[in-house]
């Protein structure tokens, strides 16, 4: 009897299997690296968006309150009126003005007193926190992770173009005569949030800036 031969079955050699495995691993590695890079970029963008939200929210609060600084509708009023020779006739509601602190008053409810909410306000920085004080209440931190110089105020008069009134002395601050002439304040806030990528030490920085016209002293830009 003649033995029956089975047809040869095709298959993969060991070398082909190894090559296929290596190519598959390379493809998976490439996809994983791309996925990780996308995750890190998204985390950084999310952190930046959060920091922007914080700084913008705080600067909006500052500008709303600062616009009303020196407001005093009652007669007689709660604030003293400035005398000549520098900017006479304005209400002296700007109590303190330094590069990193501003203290202002306004009679928001027109009762000739300065005891209501938001009528005696201080913004300053302590360590890495921006704080807000209202009257005799304790300061409340409103922004964290603030670097050195992260809260900055610049002051301008009513000239056209405006002249910057530069704080002097030690510590630097505007004099009473200079404060009486302030009609605009430029506020800049910087916040640094830790980078979500543990391999990157550079923080995610957010900067917000706004120029505010004090309505009771300036009829422009409001």
MIMARVO-508573 format. One record per residue (C-alpha): residue in three letters; y, x, z. Coordinates in steps of 0.2 Angstrom, whole numbers, plus 5000, padded with zeros to 4 digits. Each point is the difference from the previous one (the first is absolute). Example, Ala and Ser with C-alpha at 12.3 -4.5 7.8 and 13.67 -1.06 7.14 Angstrom:
REM residues 2
ALA, 4978, 5062, 5039
SER, 5017, 5006, 4997
END
This chain:
REM residues 222
UNK, 5000, 5000, 5000
UNK, 5018, 5006, 4996
UNK, 5011, 5000, 5015
UNK, 5015, 4989, 4999
UNK, 5017, 5009, 5001
UNK, 5014, 4992, 5010
UNK, 5017, 5001, 4991
UNK, 5012, 5012, 5008
UNK, 5013, 4992, 5011
UNK, 5018, 5006, 5000
UNK, 5008, 5006, 5016
UNK, 5014, 5011, 5008
UNK, 4997, 5018, 5004
UNK, 5005, 5007, 5017
UNK, 5015, 5009, 4992
UNK, 5007, 4983, 4993
UNK, 4998, 4991, 5016
UNK, 5010, 5014, 5009
UNK, 5013, 5000, 4987
UNK, 5002, 4981, 5001
UNK, 5001, 5001, 5019
UNK, 5013, 5014, 5000
UNK, 5011, 4989, 4988
UNK, 4998, 4985, 5010
UNK, 5005, 5009, 5016
UNK, 5015, 5007, 4991
UNK, 5006, 4983, 4994
UNK, 4998, 4993, 5018
UNK, 5009, 5015, 5007
UNK, 5014, 4997, 4988
UNK, 5001, 4981, 5004
UNK, 5000, 5004, 5019
UNK, 5014, 5013, 4998
UNK, 5011, 4987, 4990
UNK, 4996, 4987, 5013
UNK, 5005, 5011, 5014
UNK, 5016, 5005, 4991
UNK, 5005, 4982, 4997
UNK, 4996, 4996, 5018
UNK, 5012, 5014, 5007
UNK, 5014, 4995, 4987
UNK, 4998, 4982, 5006
UNK, 5001, 5005, 5018
UNK, 5015, 5011, 4998
UNK, 5009, 4986, 4990
UNK, 4996, 4987, 5014
UNK, 5007, 5012, 5013
UNK, 5016, 5003, 4989
UNK, 5002, 4981, 4998
UNK, 4998, 4997, 5019
UNK, 5013, 5013, 5004
UNK, 5012, 4993, 4987
UNK, 4998, 4983, 5008
UNK, 5004, 5007, 5017
UNK, 5015, 5009, 4995
UNK, 5007, 4986, 4988
UNK, 4997, 4987, 5014
UNK, 5010, 5010, 5013
UNK, 5014, 5005, 4988
UNK, 5002, 4982, 4995
UNK, 5002, 4995, 5019
UNK, 5012, 5014, 5002
UNK, 5011, 4995, 4986
UNK, 5000, 4982, 5005
UNK, 5006, 5004, 5017
UNK, 5012, 5014, 4995
UNK, 5009, 4989, 4987
UNK, 5006, 4989, 5015
UNK, 5006, 5015, 5011
UNK, 5017, 4997, 5008
UNK, 4999, 4981, 4996
UNK, 5012, 4992, 5012
UNK, 5006, 4982, 4996
UNK, 5006, 4994, 5017
UNK, 5018, 5001, 5006
UNK, 5002, 5009, 5011
UNK, 4985, 5010, 4994
UNK, 4986, 5010, 5008
UNK, 5005, 5016, 4992
UNK, 5016, 5011, 5001
UNK, 5011, 5001, 4985
UNK, 5004, 5018, 4994
UNK, 5018, 5006, 5001
UNK, 5010, 5012, 4988
UNK, 5000, 5012, 4993
UNK, 4982, 5000, 4993
UNK, 4993, 4984, 4992
UNK, 5010, 4989, 5012
UNK, 4995, 4981, 5002
UNK, 4981, 5002, 4999
UNK, 4988, 4995, 5013
UNK, 4993, 5014, 5010
UNK, 4982, 4995, 4999
UNK, 4993, 5017, 4994
UNK, 4996, 5008, 5017
UNK, 4991, 5015, 4995
UNK, 4996, 5009, 4983
UNK, 4990, 5015, 4998
UNK, 4989, 5007, 4986
UNK, 4984, 4992, 5009
UNK, 5007, 4986, 5011
UNK, 5011, 4985, 4998
UNK, 5007, 4988, 5013
UNK, 5009, 4985, 4995
UNK, 5006, 4983, 5007
UNK, 5004, 4983, 4993
UNK, 5003, 4983, 5007
UNK, 4988, 4990, 4989
UNK, 5001, 4983, 5010
UNK, 5019, 5001, 5002
UNK, 5000, 4998, 5019
UNK, 5011, 5015, 5003
UNK, 4986, 5008, 5009
UNK, 4988, 5014, 4994
UNK, 4985, 4994, 5010
UNK, 4990, 4991, 4986
UNK, 4985, 5005, 4990
UNK, 5005, 5013, 4987
UNK, 5018, 5002, 5007
UNK, 4998, 5018, 5007
UNK, 4988, 5010, 4989
UNK, 4995, 5018, 5000
UNK, 4989, 5009, 4987
UNK, 4994, 5018, 5004
UNK, 4986, 5012, 4999
UNK, 4989, 5007, 5014
UNK, 4987, 5012, 4995
UNK, 4991, 4993, 4986
UNK, 5005, 4982, 5003
UNK, 5015, 4990, 4994
UNK, 5006, 4988, 5013
UNK, 5010, 4984, 5002
UNK, 5009, 4995, 5016
UNK, 5008, 4983, 5002
UNK, 5012, 4998, 5015
UNK, 4993, 5006, 5016
UNK, 4981, 4998, 4994
UNK, 4990, 5016, 4999
UNK, 4999, 5008, 4983
UNK, 4986, 4994, 4989
UNK, 4991, 5012, 4987
UNK, 5001, 4993, 4983
UNK, 4994, 5014, 4989
UNK, 4988, 5014, 5004
UNK, 4996, 5017, 4992
UNK, 5018, 5004, 4997
UNK, 5003, 5019, 4995
UNK, 5015, 5010, 5006
UNK, 5015, 4992, 4992
UNK, 4990, 4984, 4995
UNK, 5015, 4989, 5006
UNK, 5016, 5004, 4992
UNK, 5017, 4992, 5000
UNK, 5015, 5004, 4989
UNK, 5017, 4992, 5002
UNK, 5014, 4996, 4988
UNK, 5017, 4993, 5000
UNK, 5009, 4987, 4989
UNK, 5007, 5013, 4988
UNK, 4997, 4998, 4981
UNK, 4989, 5010, 4998
UNK, 4994, 5000, 5018
UNK, 5002, 5015, 5011
UNK, 4986, 5005, 5011
UNK, 5004, 5002, 5018
UNK, 4990, 5014, 5007
UNK, 4995, 5001, 5018
UNK, 5006, 5016, 5009
UNK, 4998, 5008, 5017
UNK, 4984, 5003, 5010
UNK, 4991, 4989, 4999
UNK, 5008, 4994, 4984
UNK, 5008, 4983, 5000
UNK, 5015, 4990, 4993
UNK, 5016, 4999, 5011
UNK, 5006, 4983, 5005
UNK, 5014, 5001, 4986
UNK, 4986, 5004, 4987
UNK, 4990, 4986, 5006
UNK, 5014, 4988, 4998
UNK, 5001, 5005, 4981
UNK, 4982, 4998, 4996
UNK, 4997, 4986, 4987
UNK, 4983, 5005, 4993
UNK, 4984, 5008, 5007
UNK, 4986, 5008, 4990
UNK, 4984, 4999, 5009
UNK, 4985, 5011, 4995
UNK, 4983, 4998, 5008
UNK, 4985, 5012, 4997
UNK, 4982, 4997, 5007
UNK, 4985, 5011, 4998
UNK, 4983, 4992, 5001
UNK, 4984, 5011, 5002
UNK, 4992, 5003, 4983
UNK, 4983, 4990, 4999
UNK, 4992, 5015, 4991
UNK, 4994, 5011, 5014
UNK, 5001, 5015, 4989
UNK, 5019, 4998, 4996
UNK, 5011, 5004, 5015
UNK, 5016, 4994, 4991
UNK, 5005, 4983, 5007
UNK, 5005, 4985, 4989
UNK, 5019, 4999, 5001
UNK, 5010, 4984, 4997
UNK, 5019, 5000, 4999
UNK, 5011, 4985, 5000
UNK, 5019, 5000, 4998
UNK, 5014, 4987, 5000
UNK, 5019, 5000, 5001
UNK, 5007, 4986, 5011
UNK, 5018, 4994, 4999
UNK, 5006, 4993, 5017
UNK, 5007, 4983, 4995
UNK, 5013, 4999, 5014
UNK, 5008, 5016, 4993
UNK, 4996, 5000, 4981
UNK, 5002, 4986, 4987
UNK, 4989, 5011, 4988
UNK, 4981, 5000, 4998
UNK, 4996, 4985, 5009
END
